[in-house]
Amino acid sequence: MTSDNIFTRIRKNFDQFSWYFWFPYPISWVRTILLIPVALPGTRLILIGFGGSTISLITNNLELLIFFLFSGFILPIVILSFLYHFIWFIWQKENKKRKFPSWLPSRKSLWEGFYATVVIGISFSLIFIIFLGLSLVSCQLSYKSEDMIGRCSGRFLGNVFGSILRQVENNSFQDKPWFFIWFAISLYIYQVEYLVKQRILPNLKKIYINKHKKY
């Protein structure tokens, strides 16, 4: 029995289960777990790109915007697309109808590279918001002036995110509380994408087709 047949049978068996939409589908778990060794090491680069692009837009600096978009967004997408392409190339048959060289990322790999970059950016942005809220509450208990609260919050966030990035780069994050929060956020971001592609869009397509059949 070929590996393709094995994976096909496993997928069909999973499809027979009645899956609740709010509970992440197995593919969402696989993609999130795969994100850890593939995309998480590039977190610093992606976050610098996201943060720098935001500041560039606020300050209306086109040169910086182009730089941060390339270094923190386009470059990670290209790198991740090649990594995902290598993974898909191992597990899937080569498409004989493919017009481009086999070493170039396919549309699926490009999408995975793009969406992995988006997941990293959004998930850490949400973690940033969570810690921002905690820092404001903590600092308001210690200080009363807005200036001191702002400085306290800035120091708190700087220390926390500096620690997170060092743990990612040193591969010592697996038992940290923030990692479990990040994993859950990333898992549900992938789940949303799955629901949109597999449920919402097909249903909208059916509605569109049925609507036009009446005319």
N, C-alpha and C positions, 0 to 999 in steps of 0.2 A: 504493500500500500504506500503510495507516495505521500510526501509531507503535505502537499496541497489538499489531498483527500482527507487527511487527518484533521487539518485546520478547518476544512469545510464542514466536516461532521461535528466538530466541537462547536462551531458557530451556530449550526442548525439546532444543536441541543440547547444552547443558551437561548436561542430565539423562541423555543417552545415554552420557556418560563414566562409567567405573568409578572413583568417587572414594573415596580412603582416608579413613576417618573422622578420622584424626589430622591430616590436612592440611586447613587451613581452606577451606571452600567459598567460591566467588566472592562470594556475598552477604555473607559475614562480612568479606571484604576491603572491599567497597563500604561497608558500615555503619561499619567502623572508620575508613576514610578520610573518610567524611562526618562522623564525630564530631569531627574536627580543627577544621574551621571553625565547626561548629554548636555543639558542647558544650564544647570545650576552653577557650574564653575565659571560661567561667563556673566554672573549676576552683576558684578561691579561695573563691567563695561556697559551692560544694558541699562542699569540704573543711572549711570552718569549720562548716557544718551537721553533717557527720558527726562531727567532733571534738567540737563543742559538745554534740551529743546524747549522745555516749558519756560525757562528763564529767558531764552532767546526770543520767544514769542512775546513775552511780557515787555521786554526791553526793545522789541522791534529791531533786533540785530540779525540781518540776513546771513552774514558770513558765519557767525557762530551757529545759527540754526542749521545751515548746510553741513557744517563740521560735525555737530552732534548727531544729526540725522544719519550721516554716513557712518560715523564711528560707533554709535550706540544703538543703531536700528538696522540700517542696511547691511553693515558688515556682519553682525550676529546672525541676521536672517540667512545670508549667503553661507556662512560657516555651518549653521545648523541644518540648512537644506542639504548640504553635501553629506553631513553625518547621517541624517535621516534617510537620504538616498542610499547610502551604503547599507543601512539596516534593511530597508525595503528590498534592495537588490539581493541580499542574502536569502530572505524568506520568500520571495515571490519569483515567479517565472519571468524571464525576459520577454518583453512585448515586441514581437517581430514587426508589428506595424509602426513602431516608433521611428520617427524621421530623424531624430537627433542622436548623437553619440551616446552610448550606454552610460558613460561616466558623468554626463550632465544630469542634474537633478530633474526628476519628473515633476508634473504639476502637483502631485500628491506630496512629494517631498518639499517642494517650495511652500505649499500651504502649511505643512507641519513646522517648517522652519519659521515662517511668519507667525503662526499661532503660538508657538513655544515662546517666542520673543514677547508677544503680547501678554501671555500668561505670566511670565516672569515680571514684566512691568506692572501689570495690574495687581498681582498678588502681593508684591512688596509695597506697592503704593497703599493698599488696604492695611497692611501691617503697620506702615508708617502712620496712617490715620488712627489706628487703634492705640499705638504708643503715644501719639500726639495727645489724644484724649486723656490717657493715663498720666502723662507728664503735666498737663494743665491742672488736673485735679490734685496731683501731688504737690505741685509748686504753689498752688493757691492756698494750700494748708500751711505752707511755710512762709509765704510772702504776701504782701498786700498791694504793693505798687505794681502797675502793669509792666513797667520797665523791668523790674526784678523777676516778675513771673515769666516774661519773655526770655530773659537771659537764662533763667533756671531751666525752662522748657527746652531751649536750644542746646544747652549742655547735656541735658538728659537724652535727647534724641541723638545727638552726636555720639555720645558714649554707647548708646544701645546699638545704633546702626554700624558704628565702627566695630563693635564686638561681633555683630552678626556677620559682617563681611569677612572678618578674620576667621571666624568659625567655618564659614563656607570654604575659604581658601585653604584652611588647614584640615578640612574634612573631619571636623569635630562637632558637627551640629546635630547628629542623629538623635540625641537624647535631650535636646533643648526644647523648652515649651514653644518658642516661636516657630520651630520647624513643624510641629504638629498643626499649628494654626495655618502656616503657609501651605502645608499639604492639603488640608481640608479646603482652603480657598481655591487652590489650583485644581483640585479634584472637581469641584462644582463649576469652575469656569469651563473645564473640558466637557462636563455633563451638559451645560447649557448649549455648547456648540453641537453636541451630539443630538440633543432634542430638536434644535433648529433644523439640522440637516436631515434627520431621520423621521421626524414627526410633523413639525410645523410646516416646513416647505412642501413635503408631499401632500399634506392636507390642503394647503393653499392652492397647489397645482390642480388638485381634484376639483376644488370649488371653482377655480377659473375655467377648467374644461367643461364642467357641468353647466356653468353659467352661459358659456358661449354655444353650447349645444342647443339651447332653447331658442337661439336666434337664427 
